[in-house]
Amino acid sequence: MSVLIKGGRIITAADDYVGDVYVDGERISLIGESLDVQADKVIEAAGKYVLPGCIDPHTHLDMPFGGTVTIDDVESGQTAAAFGGTTCHVDFIIQPKGSTFADAFEDWRGKANGKQVIDMGYHMAVTDLHEGGTLEELASLPDQGITSYKLFMAYKGALMVDDETLFRTMEVAAETGALVMVHAENGDAIDVLVKQALAAGRTEPKYHALTRPPETEGEATNRAIQLARVAGSPLYVVHVSCREAVEPIARAREAGWNVHGETCTQYFFVDYSFLERPDFEGAKYVYTPPPRAKENQDVLWNAVRTDTLSVISTDHCAFLWDGQKTIGRDDFSKIPNGGPGLENRLHMIHEFGVRTGRITLNRMVELLCTNPAKLFGLYPRKGTIAVGSDADIVVFDPERKFTISAQTQHSKTDYNLYEGTKVTGAPDVVLLRGQVLVEGDELVAEPGIGQFVKRAKFGEELKPERAAATA
């Protein structure tokens, strides 16, 4: 199928101009002014933005956690993503204790088969190098298109790894061209603080934050940076939430070290006071790291503006408030950690980043599309609008009024972190590899259209011939 997108304002990380985009098959074939071509479908985009499909490098779909499983599976989570202008994401395979990496990969692909609405890749979360996966098997993953390793420095007794496992994984990454990702919190200190709080009868949701102070995030961030420096591996710090973690990343980047960081949409808008809401409503905002004091929000906006932090993700990890979060009604440590957000990242960052003048349109595209593609081996196949790139395109109406609500969202969860927020600007049409995915308020493609994308090694570019999808 061929598609002609006419007269839109084409915005990439570097460019901003009015033109036409012609798609023939799955890739962009021509870009120019007043293109004289015939197409099966013509989309009039005058007065609208033509953006690359957004990429979310941090999601958790169909993931077991805390005695339950996230409410969004691949189909519902990716449907929410599509309506929010996200056409590709990288999800986390969580290696079960005692499992090989190959078995974990097979399990996660089984969750996605036939359900994919958008394209996806995977990170491998390393939890066990003793009874499960081996260093040799870990080293083989980049050749299979899994080019990033995730390690948890928190969640003691569940996902947390010791510094030896962290460092050995960093050494493998340095040798194989993989990127090391860390959830940076001091899990040992947090474990002590949690036990002390519960012993004192402090069980409400607010103690989730009070037992995970920002210093525990700052210490672990600095420790990971220093260990990565010794190992010679690139480092990516996920979901940075506070000044204490921003500062060591800023120092490392000023020194020219191979260190990168992301924050998530929610940290710009949800602060610690949300956890104090009565009638257990604070549990909606129990995710990790926790919502911080409000003054951190300006720190984060400055960090994404100056490229101290290079990506805005969602860490979409959705649970029902009524029926899953309530597992921890009498014990904050049992509240499943995680929040939704996959559908509303572009809405919120456009409204409160671009429309308020905090960041430019080009920087928004860089943060939501191009930098995730470059850091995670998807560029230039994805993350930009260029001849030869996948035709993952969002036709975005900057004047469309939209109210965010759990009543109209596509996630299966029963609440929305940004409930009632009014925004101006929303996707009108979303294309995935040249096929219309979303048109207005309708999903017009069937699940199964999405593909698994093998990603290039860190620092390499993903050529179309290297990006063959696999079942």
C-alpha positions, -999 to +999 in steps of 0.1 A: +000+000+000+012+035-008+004+066+014+009+103+007+009+126+037+004+161+022+014+195+035+023+187+070+049+203+092+076+177+093+095+177+126+126+156+134+152+161+161+171+184+137+145+197+111+113+216+110+097+223+075+065+219+056+064+191+030+050+159+017+059+123+028+054+095+003+053+059+016+056+029-006+053-003+013+068-002+047+094+025+043+095+062+034+103+066-003+102+103-010+101+136+010+096+169-008+074+198-015+042+193-035+051+157-046+035+147-079+028+110-071-002+088-070-010+070-037-036+045-025-043+067+005-039+105+008-037+121+043-042+158+043-019+172+070-020+209+065-017+226+099-006+194+116+027+180+127+042+150+110+063+133+137+083+101+138+066+073+157+075+076+194+097+049+210+093+039+246+124+021+258+110+012+293+078-008+297+066-039+316+038-058+299+024-091+312+050-091+339+048-111+372+056-089+402+047-088+439+025-119+438+004-107+409+008-099+371+006-065+355-030-059+342-018-049+307-008-077+284+010-071+251-022-065+232-038-040+256-005-023+265+005-019+228-030-006+219-027+021+245+008+029+231-006+032+196-033+057+206-006+077+222+016+079+192+041+052+203+049+028+175+078+008+190+088-001+225+114-021+243+100-044+270+119-062+298+124-099+299+127-108+336+149-138+340+133-161+366+157-174+393+172-206+380+161-200+344+184-197+314+182-166+293+171-186+263+141-200+283+132-166+295+133-152+260+111-179+247+086-173+275+084-136+267+080-142+230+052-165+238+034-137+256+035-116+224+028-140+196-002-130+177-009-101+200+014-074+188-001-041+178+032-022+174+068-032+170+089-043+200+123-053+212+136-066+245+161-059+272+172-088+294+169-083+331+197-103+347+187-117+381+207-150+384+242-158+371+247-186+396+219-212+392+205-198+359+221-180+330+258-181+324+282-153+314+287-171+281+250-173+274+246-136+283+274-127+259+254-144+231+223-123+234+235-092+213+239-115+183+202-124+188+192-087+187+189-083+225+215-056+230+209-043+265+212-059+300+191-046+329+202-050+366+182-041+397+202-026+425+169-027+446+141-052+455+162-072+479+152-109+481+134-106+447+152-090+417+182-073+433+217-084+423+249-080+442+278-059+430+297-089+417+268-098+394+265-061+384+302-058+376+305-091+358+276-081+336+292-048+329+324-066+318+304-088+294+286-057+280+320-040+274+331-071+253+299-077+234+286-042+225+257-043+249+243-014+270+240-019+307+208-004+323+205+000+361+176+005+384+197+025+408+186+024+445+205+010+475+184-020+481+202-031+513+196+003+530+160+004+518+154-031+532+165-019+566+143+012+565+112-008+554+116-033+582+120-005+607+089+013+594+067-018+596+080-027+630+069+008+641+034+002+627+039+026+598+020+009+570+004+037+548+014+042+512+034+074+520+060+052+537+069+037+504+086+070+497+098+077+532+117+044+532+133+051+498+149+085+503+165+103+474+200+097+489+196+059+483+190+067+446+219+091+444+243+066+461+234+037+438+236+059+407+271+071+416+282+035+424+269+022+391+287+050+372+320+043+389+317+005+384+308+010+347+339+032+344+361+005+357+345-022+336+346+000+305+309-005+297+284+021+286+257+028+313+221+039+311+204+049+344+166+043+342+138+063+358+159+091+373+136+109+398+156+134+418+185+159+421+206+134+440+207+111+409+208+138+383+240+153+397+263+122+394+251+117+358+258+154+350+293+150+364+300+119+344+287+134+312+307+166+317+338+143+320+329+127+287+321+093+302+297+069+284+268+075+308+232+082+298+200+087+318+162+088+314+134+101+334+097+092+331+067+113+324+052+109+359+082+124+377+074+158+361+038+159+374+033+136+405+050+146+437+053+131+472+020+147+484+000+123+461+010+094+483-007+111+513-041+111+496-067+095+519-087+062+516-057+044+502-058+065+470-021+071+476-014+036+465-021+046+429+012+065+430+033+037+445+061+031+420+098+030+422+117+053+426+088+070+444+073+104+437+097+130+451+094+164+467+080+189+441+112+209+437+127+180+419+104+186+389+123+218+378+155+198+382+142+172+358+129+197+332+163+214+333+181+180+329+161+170+298+165+204+283+203+203+287+208+166+278+219+156+312+190+132+308+185+121+272+152+101+272+117+104+286+101+069+290+070+058+309+081+027+329+045+016+322+038-011+348+001-011+353-019-027+381-056-023+391-060+000+421-090-020+432-079-057+435-041-055+429-028-024+447-052-033+476-030-063+483-010-039+503-038-021+521-023-030+555+014-031+545+028-006+520+057-030+512+031-054+496+016-028+473+026-038+437+051-012+425+042+004+392+020+029+374+004+033+340+013+059+314+021+044+280-008+062+263-002+097+276+035+105+273+032+125+241+001+143+253+018+154+285+052+163+272+037+183+243+013+202+266+037+209+295+070+208+277+065+223+243+034+245+248+048+261+280+082+267+263+102+244+285+115+225+255+113+229+217+094+206+193+127+193+180+138+185+215+105+167+222+111+145+191+147+139+203+136+128+238+106+106+227+118+092+194+154+098+182+175+093+213+157+061+223+163+048+188+200+058+189+207+044+223+188+011+218+200+001+183+169+011+164+182+041+145+179+051+116+154+025+108+132+041+135+132+074+154+133+098+125+115+107+092+140+101+064+140+083+031+146+046+038+134+047+074+104+027+085+072+046+078+063+049+116+046+082+114+023+102+137+001+129+122-004+151+152-031+178+155-016+206+178-050+222+183-070+191+191-085+193+226-083+162+247-091+153+284-071+125+298-092+100+317-094+064+328-129+063+312-114+067+277-080+052+280-070+019+263-050+004+292-070-021+313-061-004+345-089+014+365-072+047+370-049+073+353-021+092+369-032+123+350-069+120+355-088+151+343-058+168+328-068+189+297-043+190+269-042+207+235-026+184+209-032+147+202-025+122+174-049+121+145-034+093+124-007+068+134+011+046+109+032+016+116+056+007+087+032+024+063+000+008+075-026+029+092-028+018+127-049+044+144-073+069+127-091+093+150-106+073+178-104+039+161-078+012+159-080+001+123-053-026+123-056-061+137-034-074+165-005-093+149+006-064+128+035-057+151+069-074+148+099-083+170+128-061+160+164-073+164+183-043+176+219-033+167+247-033+192+253-001+212+267+027+190+259+008+158+231+017+133+203-007+124+202-012+087+170-024+070+186-056+059+197-063+095+163-057+109+144-088+097+115-095+119+111-129+135+081-147+149 
